[in-house]
Amino acid sequence: MSSTATDLSTLSPSDRKRSYGEFRNIVAQRGLYFSEGAEPTDRKRNTKWVATVTVSGVTYRSDAFTQGKMEALHLAAASALRHLGAP
């Protein structure tokens, strides 16, 4: 299984917000199986999150310094979208 991470500096704020919904739609349209997960990196404060989405055996990971669960999922999804060839 391979893995790739998203560089926060390459995503605009609008990319961060729309990526997760687009990712789910594209995966569904292509009939691909995916899994997702997110967890805090600092369990006492829940202030930093890391997320992964896996599509067809390839895992895409968000940066570990995101401020919330959904932002982490958006970033992981943005990385997956790039590799799936989505605009």
C-alpha positions as a printed NumPy array, in Angstrom:
array([[  0.   ,   0.   ,   0.   ],
       [  1.433,   3.403,  -0.897],
       [  0.835,   6.744,   0.783],
       [  1.014,  10.404,  -0.161],
       [  0.587,  13.577,   1.891],
       [ -1.003,  16.925,   1.099],
       [  1.107,  20.066,   1.362],
       [ -1.084,  22.74 ,   2.963],
       [  0.664,  25.538,   1.082],
       [ -0.539,  24.219,  -2.287],
       [ -4.259,  24.44 ,  -1.472],
       [ -6.389,  27.557,  -1.625],
       [ -9.06 ,  28.057,   1.069],
       [-11.775,  27.242,  -1.468],
       [ -9.977,  23.996,  -2.41 ],
       [ -9.867,  23.025,   1.237],
       [-13.606,  23.488,   1.654],
       [-14.876,  21.787,  -1.485],
       [-12.462,  18.893,  -1.804],
       [-14.131,  16.377,   0.477],
       [-17.556,  16.606,  -1.171],
       [-16.036,  16.427,  -4.647],
       [-13.907,  13.489,  -3.629],
       [-16.924,  11.51 ,  -2.415],
       [-18.84 ,  12.293,  -5.63 ],
       [-15.982,  11.336,  -7.96 ],
       [-15.28 ,   8.102,  -6.103],
       [-18.985,   7.189,  -6.258],
       [-19.211,   8.035,  -9.983],
       [-16.221,   5.82 , -10.745],
       [-17.533,   2.981,  -8.594],
       [-14.405,   2.923,  -6.427],
       [-14.248,   1.681,  -2.848],
       [-12.794,   4.058,  -0.293],
       [-12.293,   4.307,   3.438],
       [-11.562,   7.302,   5.616],
       [-10.435,   8.104,   9.114],
       [ -9.398,  11.058,  11.251],
       [ -7.925,  11.318,  14.704],
       [ -6.431,  14.008,  16.929],
       [ -2.654,  14.059,  17.207],
       [ -2.908,  15.657,  20.658],
       [ -5.597,  13.639,  22.429],
       [ -5.704,  15.888,  25.5  ],
       [ -6.541,  19.036,  23.548],
       [ -7.993,  17.706,  20.259],
       [ -6.414,  20.685,  18.524],
       [ -4.39 ,  19.018,  15.77 ],
       [ -5.808,  16.39 ,  13.448],
       [ -4.548,  13.986,  10.823],
       [ -6.821,  12.211,   8.351],
       [ -6.459,   9.559,   5.702],
       [ -8.556,   8.428,   2.786],
       [ -7.736,   5.204,   0.972],
       [ -8.825,   4.541,  -2.604],
       [ -7.965,   1.32 ,  -4.417],
       [ -5.153,   0.519,  -1.987],
       [ -3.511,   3.96 ,  -2.077],
       [ -3.661,   6.022,   1.117],
       [ -3.731,   9.824,   0.991],
       [ -2.865,  11.619,   4.221],
       [ -3.515,  15.148,   5.432],
       [ -0.915,  17.268,   7.147],
       [ -0.757,  16.561,  10.886],
       [ -1.117,  20.237,  11.773],
       [ -4.716,  20.874,  10.716],
       [ -6.993,  22.575,  13.204],
       [-10.06 ,  20.366,  12.858],
       [-11.338,  16.973,  11.784],
       [-13.156,  18.182,   8.656],
       [-10.215,  20.293,   7.494],
       [ -8.01 ,  17.213,   7.805],
       [-10.485,  15.171,   5.735],
       [-10.672,  17.95 ,   3.116],
       [ -6.884,  17.956,   2.776],
       [ -6.59 ,  14.198,   2.467],
       [ -9.378,  14.238,  -0.128],
       [ -7.654,  17.037,  -2.073],
       [ -4.55 ,  14.897,  -2.332],
       [ -6.616,  11.95 ,  -3.564],
       [ -8.402,  14.14 ,  -6.133],
       [ -5.103,  15.221,  -7.644],
       [ -4.001,  11.629,  -8.091],
       [ -7.384,  10.529,  -9.428],
       [ -7.053,  13.124, -12.186],
       [ -9.897,  15.365, -11.016],
       [ -9.714,  19.031, -12.073]])
